[in-house]
Amino acid sequence: MSGNKIIKVICCYLLIICAVSCGQEAGKRIVILATTDLHGTIFPYDYIEDKPLKASLSNISTLVSDVRKKYNTILLDNGDNLQGQPAVYYYNYIDTLSRHINSMVMNYMGYDAGTVGNHDIEAGHAVYDRLRNEYNFPLLAANAVNIKDGEPYFKPYIILEKYGLKIAVFGLITPSVPEWLPPVLYSGMEFRDMIETAKKWMPQILERKPDIVVGLFHSGTGMSENRPGEFGKDYENSSGAVAYYVPGFNIVIAGHDHNELCSEIINVNGDTVLILDAGSRGEKVARADIEIKGITGKKRIKISGSLIDVSNYNPDKNFIDEFSEKEKKIKEFVKEVIGESSASFSSREAFFGPSAFVDLIHKIQLEITGADVSFAAPLSFDVKIDKGPLTVGDMFKLYRYENMLYTMELKGYEIVKYLEYSYAEWLNTMKSPDDHLLNFRTDKDGKIYMSGGKAYLKYPSYNFDSAAGIEYVVDVSKPAGKRIKIISMQNGKSFYDNNTYLVAVNSYRGSGGGGHLTEGVSLNSVEIAERLKYSTVRDLRYYIMEYIRDKKMIHPESFDSWKIIPEQWVERARKKDYKLLFGEQ
């Protein structure tokens, strides 16, 4: 064989080796996309505020289609779909015979698995059991346990064998559900600790020899600047703690807390775990890229994460066309006129004293229950309901959540403690007229945290309960816990610390939500349950709508049954705090 021929043979041989080697080394990419806390934002329109949205499930449908054209894709959802917009309310409670809008759109998009959220449980058995049967994918939640047999009520996990990989998806829900919801909504279930549940199931999952283990947890990360020592302190938000303390997870997708996060941590075994949290209402989608390369039969896997801005994607025209008739029904429902208002009223005033906005809720709660005292908060931060016709959509502004209405018993001194707790979160302690009235969020230097030209409150405003049925003052010159002085009942009768009073309160608060009854009044869960005397069958918004239909005309006005003192200090602080909070006067 000539020298040239030998060289040619060697070159061909090397090319073959290279081709085989490159074929083994050449990788592929699998992309996991995850939505979370959509809260009914199916279509690119806010039916409550009557304005377009830049992000919705219809936009996400475009995003998913684009990614699927390039990569093998797995699509997951992390819960809290069944509350927030009239679209889901309509199919939860009004049209209960048709297929639910959520199952239609999520099946259309081809979801592979989903975890149950606390606001999905809030819809009640009839709704989430119906959807569990309608979805083409499993609902997960290993720690939502059937009391009768100790087994998960929903599936604990699923093994997805797709694109040459075995991907385990393990679901958990925040165990704090009983702190917010009445037991009737989750009858037959109990909610167990997330870390202990994950430790129980991980060996079984690993026996299946998955290539990737994904935690799909409807619970916030509970992470404080990514410090492992902070994990485990927040029972409600334990996703970060599970990722850290339970080895085996490659990816943990969090939710519930409406925060955005893309980060990596090192768990107790020294392994890297990618943690993703995509916020809420479809504004972001969590993305995990799994790159696989194989050499001599062994897989090498690299994982990276990102959050995708959904506003960069237009609504999916095919999606919109497919569900146009369903959207038409929702629009008709929202625009239905149920009565009329003689004046405009806004939630803004509710932060600075008595307001027509909250006192309308108080009035209806007292009339429905016949209670002595009503507790209520502005559940919408910044909304206005105009004078004139009142629609169903306006009722979602007035009362944002699907709470039932409770009637409970509290002693007079417990009512004081309840209010002390509420106003401690709500109002600052003023030492001079130059101080702030509201309790603002501050940065590490103690200065008011500003973003977009506006300040933010330190605590959620839906926890700022005022009372009706009593006359009282709140003295902000005094320290928190020593501010409330109840003068009398609103009808002029005396108020006694040791008398027992019937109190109207929503089911979130009446189950311990916000801490008013637990931390404020110091009642445990058993004592809270013993105080409950009556619960409505339907959600409070339903009764508000029926009230307005019956009255036909409402006249929003404040009871002016309480005030904040010293009044000159308060008025001065109000002007600057209003501008800080809302950016205008």
C-alpha positions as CSV (number, residue, x, y, z in Angstrom):
1,M,0.0,0.0,0.0
2,S,1.4,3.4,-1.0
3,G,2.1,6.1,1.5
4,N,-0.8,8.2,0.1
5,K,-3.2,5.3,0.5
6,I,-2.1,4.7,4.1
7,I,-2.7,8.4,4.9
8,K,-6.1,8.3,3.3
9,V,-7.1,5.1,5.3
10,I,-5.9,6.7,8.6
11,C,-7.8,9.9,7.8
12,C,-11.0,8.0,7.1
13,Y,-10.5,6.0,10.3
14,L,-10.0,9.2,12.3
15,L,-13.1,10.7,10.7
16,I,-15.2,7.7,11.7
17,I,-13.9,7.9,15.2
18,C,-14.7,11.6,15.3
19,A,-18.1,11.1,13.9
20,V,-18.9,8.4,16.5
21,S,-17.4,10.4,19.3
22,C,-19.2,13.6,18.3
23,G,-22.4,11.6,18.0
24,Q,-21.9,10.4,21.5
25,E,-20.8,13.8,22.8
26,A,-23.4,15.8,20.9
27,G,-26.1,16.7,23.3
28,K,-29.7,17.7,23.4
29,R,-31.7,20.1,25.5
30,I,-34.9,19.6,27.4
31,V,-36.6,22.7,28.7
32,I,-39.0,22.7,31.7
33,L,-41.4,25.7,31.8
34,A,-43.5,26.4,34.9
35,T,-46.3,28.8,35.6
36,T,-47.4,29.7,39.1
37,D,-50.0,31.8,40.9
38,L,-51.9,32.7,37.7
39,H,-55.0,33.7,39.8
40,G,-57.4,33.4,36.9
41,T,-55.4,35.5,34.4
42,I,-56.3,33.4,31.4
43,F,-57.1,36.1,28.9
44,P,-55.1,39.3,28.3
45,Y,-57.7,41.4,30.1
46,D,-58.3,42.4,33.6
47,Y,-62.1,42.1,34.0
48,I,-62.0,43.8,37.4
49,E,-60.1,46.9,36.4
50,D,-61.6,46.8,32.9
51,K,-58.2,47.2,31.1
52,P,-55.9,45.1,29.0
53,L,-53.1,43.0,30.5
54,K,-49.6,42.6,29.2
55,A,-49.4,39.0,30.6
56,S,-51.8,36.1,30.7
57,L,-52.1,32.4,30.0
58,S,-52.8,33.3,26.4
59,N,-49.5,35.1,26.1
60,I,-47.8,32.1,27.8
61,S,-49.3,29.9,25.2
62,T,-47.3,31.8,22.6
63,L,-44.2,31.5,24.7
64,V,-44.7,27.7,25.1
65,S,-45.3,27.2,21.4
66,D,-42.1,29.1,20.5
67,V,-40.0,27.0,23.0
68,R,-41.6,23.7,21.7
69,K,-40.5,24.6,18.2
70,K,-36.8,24.6,19.3
71,Y,-36.6,22.1,22.2
72,N,-38.3,19.1,23.8
73,T,-40.4,20.8,26.5
74,I,-42.1,19.9,29.7
75,L,-44.9,22.2,31.0
76,L,-45.8,22.4,34.7
77,D,-48.0,24.5,36.9
78,N,-47.6,25.4,40.5
79,G,-51.1,26.2,41.7
80,D,-53.4,29.0,42.7
81,N,-55.4,29.2,39.5
82,L,-59.0,29.2,40.9
83,Q,-59.2,32.6,42.5
84,G,-58.5,36.2,41.4
85,Q,-60.4,36.9,38.2
86,P,-64.1,36.6,37.3
87,A,-63.2,34.1,34.6
88,V,-62.5,31.3,37.2
89,Y,-65.2,32.5,39.6
90,Y,-67.8,32.1,36.9
91,Y,-66.8,28.5,36.3
92,N,-66.3,27.8,40.0
93,Y,-69.7,28.8,41.2
94,I,-72.0,30.1,38.4
95,D,-71.7,27.7,35.5
96,T,-70.9,24.4,37.3
97,L,-72.2,22.1,34.5
98,S,-69.9,23.0,31.7
99,R,-66.3,22.0,31.6
100,H,-64.3,24.4,33.7
101,I,-62.4,27.1,31.8
102,N,-59.2,26.1,33.6
103,S,-59.2,22.5,32.5
104,M,-60.1,23.6,28.9
105,V,-57.2,26.0,28.6
106,M,-54.6,23.9,30.4
107,N,-55.4,20.8,28.5
108,Y,-55.3,22.8,25.3
109,M,-51.7,23.9,26.2
110,G,-50.6,20.4,27.1
111,Y,-49.6,20.7,30.7
112,D,-47.7,17.6,32.0
113,A,-48.4,18.1,35.8
114,G,-49.6,20.6,38.3
115,T,-49.5,21.2,42.1
116,V,-52.5,22.3,44.1
117,G,-52.4,25.8,45.7
118,N,-54.2,27.1,48.8
119,H,-56.5,29.3,46.7
120,D,-57.4,26.1,44.7
121,I,-58.4,24.4,48.0
122,E,-60.3,27.6,48.8
123,A,-62.7,27.0,45.9
124,G,-64.0,23.9,47.8
125,H,-64.2,20.2,47.1
126,A,-66.8,20.5,44.4
127,V,-64.5,22.6,42.3
128,Y,-61.1,21.0,42.7
129,D,-62.5,17.5,42.7
130,R,-64.3,18.4,39.4
131,L,-61.0,19.7,37.9
132,R,-59.0,16.8,39.1
133,N,-61.3,14.6,36.9
134,E,-61.2,17.1,34.0
135,Y,-57.5,17.7,33.7
136,N,-55.5,15.6,31.3
137,F,-52.6,15.7,33.8
138,P,-52.2,14.8,37.5
139,L,-52.6,17.3,40.4
140,L,-49.9,16.8,43.0
141,A,-49.6,17.5,46.7
142,A,-47.9,14.7,48.7
143,N,-48.6,16.5,52.1
144,A,-52.3,17.0,51.6
145,V,-53.2,13.7,53.2
146,N,-56.5,11.8,53.3
147,I,-57.4,11.5,57.0
148,K,-59.0,8.0,56.6
149,D,-56.1,6.1,55.2
150,G,-53.1,8.4,55.6
151,E,-52.4,8.5,51.8
152,P,-52.1,11.6,49.7
153,Y,-55.4,13.0,48.6
154,F,-53.8,14.1,45.4
155,K,-50.9,12.2,43.6
156,P,-47.6,12.7,45.5
157,Y,-45.4,12.6,42.4
158,I,-45.2,11.5,38.8
159,I,-42.4,10.1,36.7
160,L,-42.4,11.6,33.2
161,E,-40.5,9.4,30.8
162,K,-40.0,11.7,27.9
163,Y,-37.3,12.5,25.4
164,G,-35.0,9.8,26.7
165,L,-35.1,11.0,30.3
166,K,-36.9,10.0,33.4
167,I,-38.0,13.2,35.2
168,A,-39.7,12.9,38.6
169,V,-42.0,15.7,39.6
170,F,-42.9,15.8,43.3
171,G,-45.6,18.1,44.6
172,L,-46.1,19.9,47.9
173,I,-48.6,22.5,49.1
174,T,-48.0,25.0,51.9
175,P,-49.1,23.3,55.1
176,S,-50.6,26.6,56.5
177,V,-53.9,26.1,54.7
178,P,-55.9,25.4,58.0
179,E,-54.7,28.8,59.3
180,W,-56.7,30.6,56.5
181,L,-59.6,28.4,55.4
182,P,-62.6,26.8,57.1
183,P,-62.4,23.0,57.5
184,V,-65.4,22.5,55.2
185,L,-63.3,23.4,52.2
186,Y,-60.8,20.6,52.8
187,S,-62.9,18.1,54.7
188,G,-61.2,14.7,55.0
189,M,-57.7,16.2,54.5
190,E,-54.9,17.3,56.8
191,F,-51.8,19.2,55.7
192,R,-48.4,17.9,56.9
193,D,-44.9,19.4,57.2
194,M,-43.2,19.8,53.9
195,I,-39.7,18.7,55.0
196,E,-40.9,15.6,56.7
197,T,-43.1,14.7,53.8
198,A,-40.3,15.1,51.3
199,K,-38.0,13.0,53.4
200,K,-40.6,10.2,53.5
201,W,-41.1,10.1,49.7
202,M,-37.6,10.8,48.4
203,P,-36.3,7.2,48.9
204,Q,-39.3,5.9,46.9
205,I,-38.7,8.4,44.1
206,L,-35.0,7.6,43.9
207,E,-35.8,3.9,43.7
208,R,-37.3,4.7,40.3
209,K,-33.9,5.9,39.2
210,P,-34.9,9.3,37.7
211,D,-32.4,11.3,35.8
212,I,-33.8,14.6,37.2
213,V,-35.9,15.2,40.4
214,V,-38.1,18.4,40.3
215,G,-39.8,19.8,43.4
216,L,-43.0,21.6,42.4
217,F,-44.0,23.3,45.6
218,H,-46.8,25.7,46.2
219,S,-44.9,27.4,49.0
220,G,-42.6,30.4,49.1
221,T,-38.8,29.9,49.3
222,G,-38.5,31.3,52.9
223,M,-35.0,32.2,51.9
224,S,-33.2,35.2,53.5
225,E,-30.4,36.4,51.2
226,N,-29.8,32.7,50.4
227,R,-28.5,31.9,53.9
228,P,-29.0,28.2,54.7
229,G,-29.2,29.0,58.4
230,E,-32.5,30.9,57.7
231,F,-34.2,27.9,56.2
232,G,-36.9,26.1,58.2
233,K,-38.1,29.1,60.2
234,D,-41.0,29.9,57.9
235,Y,-43.5,27.0,58.1
236,E,-45.7,28.6,55.4
237,N,-42.9,29.1,53.0
238,S,-40.6,26.0,53.2
239,S,-39.5,25.4,49.6
240,G,-36.0,26.6,50.3
241,A,-35.8,24.5,53.4
242,V,-36.9,21.4,51.5
243,A,-34.3,22.1,48.8
244,Y,-31.6,22.5,51.5
245,Y,-32.4,19.7,54.0
246,V,-33.7,17.0,51.7
247,P,-31.0,15.7,49.3
248,G,-32.2,14.4,45.9
249,F,-33.7,17.5,44.2
250,N,-32.0,19.0,41.2
251,I,-34.6,21.7,40.7
252,V,-37.1,23.2,43.1
253,I,-39.9,25.4,41.6
254,A,-41.5,27.6,44.3
255,G,-44.6,29.7,44.4
256,H,-47.3,31.2,46.7
257,D,-45.2,34.1,47.9
258,H,-45.5,36.0,44.6
259,N,-41.8,36.7,44.7
260,E,-39.4,36.3,41.8
261,L,-36.2,34.3,42.3
262,C,-33.7,32.4,40.1
263,S,-30.9,31.1,42.3
264,E,-28.7,28.1,43.2
265,I,-28.1,26.8,46.6
266,I,-25.8,24.1,48.0
267,N,-27.8,21.5,50.0
268,V,-26.7,19.6,53.1
269,N,-24.9,17.0,50.9
270,G,-23.0,19.6,49.0
271,D,-25.1,19.3,45.8
272,T,-26.3,22.2,43.8
273,V,-30.1,22.8,43.6
274,L,-31.6,25.3,41.2
275,I,-34.5,27.3,42.8
276,L,-37.0,29.1,40.6
277,D,-40.0,31.3,41.7
278,A,-41.9,33.1,38.9
279,G,-43.9,35.6,40.9
280,S,-47.6,35.8,40.1
281,R,-50.4,36.5,37.5
282,G,-48.4,35.1,34.6
283,E,-46.0,38.0,34.4
284,K,-43.0,35.6,34.4
285,V,-42.5,31.9,33.6
286,A,-39.8,29.8,35.2
287,R,-37.5,28.1,32.8
288,A,-35.0,25.3,33.5
289,D,-32.7,24.2,30.7
290,I,-31.4,20.7,31.0
291,E,-28.5,19.9,28.7
292,I,-27.7,16.3,28.2
293,K,-24.5,14.9,26.8
294,G,-23.7,11.2,26.6
295,I,-20.3,9.5,26.5
296,T,-20.1,5.7,26.3
297,G,-23.6,5.3,27.6
298,K,-23.3,7.7,30.5
299,K,-25.3,10.9,30.7
300,R,-23.8,14.2,31.7
301,I,-26.4,16.7,32.7
302,K,-26.1,20.4,33.1
303,I,-29.0,22.5,34.5
304,S,-29.4,26.3,34.3
305,G,-32.4,28.5,35.1
306,S,-34.0,31.8,34.1
307,L,-37.2,33.7,34.4
308,I,-38.9,34.7,31.2
309,D,-40.8,38.0,30.8
310,V,-44.2,37.1,29.4
311,S,-45.0,40.7,28.3
312,N,-42.5,40.1,25.4
313,Y,-45.0,37.6,23.9
314,N,-48.2,38.5,22.1
315,P,-51.4,36.6,23.0
316,D,-51.8,33.3,21.1
317,K,-54.4,34.0,18.3
318,N,-55.4,30.4,18.1
319,F,-55.9,30.3,21.9
320,I,-58.1,33.4,21.8
321,D,-60.1,32.0,18.9
322,E,-60.5,28.6,20.6
323,F,-62.0,30.1,23.7
324,S,-63.8,33.2,22.3
325,E,-67.2,32.0,23.2
326,K,-66.1,31.3,26.8
327,E,-64.6,34.7,27.1
328,K,-67.9,36.2,25.8
329,K,-69.8,34.6,28.6
330,I,-67.3,35.9,31.2
331,K,-67.6,39.5,29.8
332,E,-71.4,39.3,30.0
333,F,-71.2,38.1,33.6
334,V,-68.8,40.9,34.6
335,K,-70.9,43.6,33.0
336,E,-74.2,42.6,34.5
337,V,-75.7,45.6,36.4
338,I,-76.9,44.6,39.9
339,G,-77.7,48.0,41.3
340,E,-76.6,51.7,41.5
341,S,-74.4,53.8,43.8
342,S,-75.3,57.4,44.7
343,A,-71.6,58.3,45.1
344,S,-68.1,57.2,44.1
345,F,-65.9,55.6,46.8
346,S,-62.3,54.5,46.9
347,S,-60.1,52.1,48.9
348,R,-57.5,54.8,49.3
349,E,-59.3,56.6,52.1
350,A,-59.4,53.4,54.1
351,F,-55.7,53.7,55.1
352,F,-56.1,57.0,56.9
353,G,-59.3,56.5,58.9
354,P,-63.0,55.5,58.5
355,S,-64.0,55.1,54.9
356,A,-67.2,54.5,52.9
357,F,-65.3,51.7,51.1
358,V,-64.8,49.5,54.2
359,D,-67.9,50.7,56.1
360,L,-70.1,49.4,53.3
361,I,-68.6,45.9,54.0
362,H,-69.1,46.5,57.7
363,K,-72.7,47.4,57.1
364,I,-73.5,44.3,55.1
365,Q,-71.7,42.0,57.5
366,L,-73.6,43.4,60.5
367,E,-77.0,43.1,58.6
368,I,-76.3,39.5,57.5
369,T,-75.1,38.2,60.8
370,G,-76.9,40.4,63.4
371,A,-73.5,40.7,65.2
372,D,-72.6,43.3,67.7
373,V,-69.2,44.1,66.1
374,S,-67.8,43.8,62.6
375,F,-64.2,43.5,61.6
376,A,-63.1,44.2,58.0
377,A,-60.1,45.4,56.0
378,P,-59.6,47.0,52.5
379,L,-58.9,43.8,50.5
380,S,-58.1,45.8,47.4
381,F,-55.1,48.2,47.8
382,D,-56.0,50.9,45.3
383,V,-59.4,50.8,43.5
384,K,-62.3,53.1,42.9
385,I,-65.9,52.4,42.3
386,D,-67.7,55.1,40.4
387,K,-71.0,56.7,41.0
388,G,-73.8,55.2,38.9
389,P,-74.5,51.6,37.8
390,L,-72.8,48.9,39.9
391,T,-71.7,45.8,38.0
392,V,-70.6,42.3,39.0
393,G,-67.1,43.4,38.1
394,D,-67.3,46.2,40.7
395,M,-67.9,43.6,43.4
396,F,-64.5,42.0,42.7
397,K,-63.0,45.5,43.4
398,L,-65.0,45.8,46.6
399,Y,-64.3,42.3,47.8
400,R,-61.4,40.6,46.1
401,Y,-61.4,37.2,47.8
402,E,-63.8,34.3,48.2
403,N,-64.1,34.4,52.0
404,M,-67.1,33.0,53.8
405,L,-68.6,35.2,56.6
406,Y,-68.2,33.9,60.2
407,T,-70.1,34.9,63.4
408,M,-67.8,34.3,66.4
409,E,-67.8,35.1,70.1
410,L,-65.2,37.4,71.7
411,K,-64.9,39.0,75.0
412,G,-64.7,42.8,75.2
413,Y,-61.0,42.8,76.2
414,E,-60.3,40.4,73.3
415,I,-61.8,42.8,70.9
416,V,-59.4,45.4,72.2
417,K,-56.4,43.0,71.8
418,Y,-57.6,42.2,68.3
419,L,-57.6,45.9,67.3
420,E,-54.3,46.6,69.0
421,Y,-52.7,43.9,66.9
422,S,-54.3,45.3,63.7
423,Y,-53.3,48.9,64.3
424,A,-49.8,47.8,65.4
425,E,-49.2,46.5,61.9
426,W,-51.1,49.4,60.2
427,L,-49.9,52.6,61.9
428,N,-46.5,53.9,63.0
429,T,-45.9,55.3,66.5
430,M,-45.8,59.1,66.1
431,K,-43.5,61.0,68.4
432,S,-44.1,64.4,66.7
433,P,-46.2,65.9,63.9
434,D,-43.3,65.3,61.5
435,D,-43.4,61.5,61.8
436,H,-45.2,59.2,59.4
437,L,-48.7,57.9,60.2
438,L,-48.4,54.7,58.2
439,N,-46.1,51.8,58.9
440,F,-43.9,51.9,55.8
441,R,-41.4,49.3,54.7
442,T,-37.8,50.4,55.3
443,D,-34.4,49.5,53.8
444,K,-31.4,48.3,55.8
445,D,-30.5,51.9,56.7
446,G,-33.9,52.5,58.1
447,K,-35.1,54.8,55.3
448,I,-38.4,54.3,53.6
449,Y,-38.1,51.8,50.7
450,M,-39.1,53.4,47.5
451,S,-39.8,51.8,44.1
452,G,-41.2,53.5,41.0
453,G,-41.6,56.7,43.0
454,K,-43.9,55.1,45.6
455,A,-43.5,53.8,49.1
456,Y,-44.6,50.3,50.2
457,L,-46.4,49.3,53.4
458,K,-44.5,47.1,55.8
459,Y,-47.5,44.7,56.2
460,P,-50.2,43.6,53.8
461,S,-53.1,46.0,53.8
462,Y,-55.6,43.2,53.8
463,N,-54.7,42.7,57.4
464,F,-55.7,46.3,58.4
465,D,-58.9,45.5,60.2
466,S,-61.1,48.3,61.6
467,A,-64.2,47.7,63.6
468,A,-67.9,48.8,63.3
469,G,-70.5,48.5,66.0
470,I,-68.3,50.3,68.5
471,E,-67.0,53.8,69.0
472,Y,-63.3,54.0,69.7
473,V,-60.1,56.0,69.2
474,V,-56.6,55.0,68.2
475,D,-53.9,57.1,69.8
476,V,-50.8,56.8,67.6
477,S,-48.7,58.9,70.1
478,K,-48.8,55.8,72.3
479,P,-46.7,52.7,71.6
480,A,-48.2,49.7,69.8
481,G,-50.4,47.6,72.1
482,K,-51.6,50.6,74.1
483,R,-53.4,52.7,71.6
484,I,-57.1,51.5,71.6
485,K,-59.7,53.1,73.8
486,I,-63.3,51.8,73.2
487,I,-65.8,54.5,74.3
488,S,-69.1,52.7,73.8
489,M,-71.2,50.6,71.5
490,Q,-72.2,52.4,68.3
491,N,-75.8,52.6,69.6
492,G,-74.6,54.4,72.7
493,K,-74.8,51.5,75.1
494,S,-71.8,50.8,77.4
495,F,-69.0,48.5,76.3
496,Y,-67.7,46.1,78.9
497,D,-64.4,44.3,78.8
498,N,-65.8,41.1,80.3
499,N,-69.0,40.9,78.2
500,T,-69.3,38.4,75.4
501,Y,-70.0,39.9,72.0
502,L,-71.0,38.4,68.6
503,V,-68.4,39.4,66.1
504,A,-68.7,39.3,62.2
505,V,-65.4,38.4,60.5
506,N,-64.4,36.8,57.3
507,S,-63.4,33.1,57.2
508,Y,-59.7,33.9,56.5
509,R,-59.5,36.0,59.7
510,G,-61.8,33.7,61.6
511,S,-59.5,30.7,60.8
512,G,-56.5,32.5,62.2
513,G,-55.3,34.2,59.0
514,G,-53.2,37.3,59.6
515,G,-52.6,36.4,63.3
516,H,-55.3,38.7,64.8
517,L,-56.9,35.9,66.7
518,T,-53.7,33.8,67.3
519,E,-51.0,36.3,68.0
520,G,-53.3,39.2,68.9
521,V,-56.0,37.6,71.0
522,S,-53.8,34.5,71.9
523,L,-56.3,31.9,71.0
524,N,-55.1,28.5,69.7
525,S,-56.8,26.6,66.9
526,V,-59.1,24.6,69.2
527,E,-60.2,27.7,71.0
528,I,-60.8,29.5,67.7
529,A,-63.0,26.7,66.4
530,E,-65.0,26.8,69.7
531,R,-65.7,30.5,69.2
532,L,-67.3,29.9,65.8
533,K,-71.1,30.1,66.0
534,Y,-72.1,30.4,62.4
535,S,-70.7,30.4,58.9
536,T,-72.4,31.4,55.6
537,V,-72.7,28.7,53.0
538,R,-71.6,30.9,50.1
539,D,-68.8,33.4,49.8
540,L,-69.3,36.9,51.1
541,R,-69.1,38.5,47.7
542,Y,-72.2,36.5,46.7
543,Y,-74.1,38.0,49.7
544,I,-72.8,41.5,48.9
545,M,-74.2,41.1,45.3
546,E,-77.5,39.9,46.6
547,Y,-77.7,42.8,49.1
548,I,-77.2,45.3,46.4
549,R,-79.7,43.6,44.1
550,D,-82.2,43.8,46.9
551,K,-81.5,47.5,47.8
552,K,-81.2,48.5,44.1
553,M,-79.6,51.8,45.3
554,I,-76.8,52.1,47.8
555,H,-75.5,55.3,49.5
556,P,-71.8,54.8,50.4
557,E,-70.9,56.7,53.5
558,S,-68.7,56.3,56.5
559,F,-70.0,55.6,60.0
560,D,-67.2,57.8,61.4
561,S,-67.3,55.5,64.5
562,W,-63.6,55.7,65.1
563,K,-60.8,58.2,64.7
564,I,-57.0,58.4,65.0
565,I,-55.5,60.9,67.4
566,P,-53.8,63.4,67.9
567,E,-55.9,64.7,65.0
568,Q,-53.6,67.7,64.1
569,W,-50.6,65.3,63.9
570,V,-52.6,62.8,61.8
571,E,-53.8,65.4,59.3
572,R,-50.3,66.6,58.7
573,A,-48.9,63.1,58.3
574,R,-51.8,62.0,56.1
575,K,-51.0,64.5,53.4
576,K,-47.4,63.4,52.9
577,D,-48.1,59.7,53.5
578,Y,-50.9,59.7,50.9
579,K,-48.4,61.1,48.3
580,L,-45.8,58.6,49.3
581,L,-48.2,55.7,49.0
582,F,-50.1,56.6,45.8
583,G,-47.8,59.1,44.2
584,E,-50.4,61.9,44.1
585,Q,-52.8,63.8,46.3
